[in-house]
């Protein structure tokens, strides 16, 4: 991977960890990381096929970073799901409700 891109990814990861880090008293919602990542990959493929805007792709990538680190860093992955509008992307791209 290009050094510049890797540095950008690391900086984004740090920002996301800081933003979605849960407090010790907050309950962590258990999820299946592998299943979530497979669903994200399918969504990414659909978004690429429909030539989704760069901002939407960036939101999905940001969400994927949160998911990857959710267990280890105790991140609010569900908050990230909502903040990045993943539900809307699923409806728009996987359920084929893309406006022509």
VOGU-3710 file (C-alpha; in Angstrom, 3 decimals, decimal comma):
1> xxxxxxxxxx> 0,000/0,000/0,000  1,188/3,506/-0,816  2,856/5,155/2,224  0,701/8,279/1,929  -2,514/6,247/1,837  -1,355/4,119/4,770  -0,616/7,266/6,782  -4,061/8,672/5,918  -5,681/5,399/7,024  -3,815/5,413/10,336
11> xxxxxxxxxx> -4,827/9,027/11,016  -8,447/8,263/10,179  -8,333/5,204/12,420  -7,046/7,316/15,336  -9,828/9,880/14,808  -12,497/7,191/14,671  -11,218/5,410/17,773  -11,265/8,704/19,672  -14,785/9,505/18,468  -16,404/6,093/19,058
21> xxxxxxxxxx> -14,546/4,912/22,191  -17,138/3,838/24,753  -17,028/4,801/28,400  -16,522/1,936/30,906  -20,133/2,109/32,163  -21,687/1,980/28,665  -22,934/-1,450/27,559  -21,155/-2,941/24,530  -23,525/-4,466/21,966  -22,187/-7,857/20,899
31> xxxxxxxxxx> -22,036/-8,522/17,171  -20,514/-10,944/14,676  -17,567/-9,025/13,212  -16,980/-11,511/10,373  -20,612/-11,362/9,283  -20,607/-7,567/9,464  -17,430/-7,332/7,381  -18,823/-9,679/4,717  -21,957/-7,539/4,526  -19,801/-4,414/4,239
41> xxxxxxxxxx> -17,817/-5,999/1,405  -21,015/-6,861/-0,461  -22,249/-3,320/0,072  -18,929/-1,899/-1,169  -19,160/-3,983/-4,339  -22,717/-2,804/-4,972  -21,759/0,819/-4,326  -18,849/0,543/-6,770  -21,125/-1,047/-9,387  -23,557/1,878/-9,067
51> xxxxxxxxxx> -20,662/4,380/-9,013  -21,545/5,743/-5,583  -20,224/9,210/-4,710  -16,806/9,337/-3,056  -18,271/10,715/0,193  -20,564/7,684/0,543  -17,654/5,310/-0,089  -15,596/7,179/2,518  -18,439/6,782/5,040  -18,584/3,040/4,434
61> xxxxxxxxxx> -14,800/2,721/4,763  -14,881/4,700/8,005  -17,579/2,404/9,352  -15,517/-0,639/8,360  -12,532/0,718/10,304  -14,730/1,083/13,390  -16,032/-2,481/12,968  -12,516/-3,933/12,654  -11,406/-2,259/15,887  -14,708/-2,473/17,787
71> xxxxxxxxxx> -13,832/-5,444/20,021  -10,227/-4,535/20,744  -10,851/-0,824/21,370  -14,420/-1,160/22,746  -15,943/1,085/20,082  -19,569/2,041/19,606  -19,957/0,335/16,239  -23,741/0,772/16,315  -23,344/4,532/16,730  -20,967/4,552/13,757
81> xxxxxxxxxx> -23,495/2,513/11,728  -26,097/5,209/12,326  -23,738/8,190/11,989  -22,371/7,024/8,641  -25,827/6,210/7,211  -25,113/2,562/6,460  -28,813/1,644/6,622  -29,506/4,133/3,834  -26,708/2,673/1,711  -28,108/-0,831/2,156
91> xxxxxxxxxx> -31,519/0,351/1,005  -30,120/2,439/-1,835  -27,552/0,019/-3,246  -28,346/-3,508/-2,076  -32,116/-3,197/-2,398  -31,609/-1,478/-5,775  -33,413/1,727/-4,982  -30,834/3,844/-6,825  -32,403/6,761/-8,641  -31,335/6,817/-12,271
//
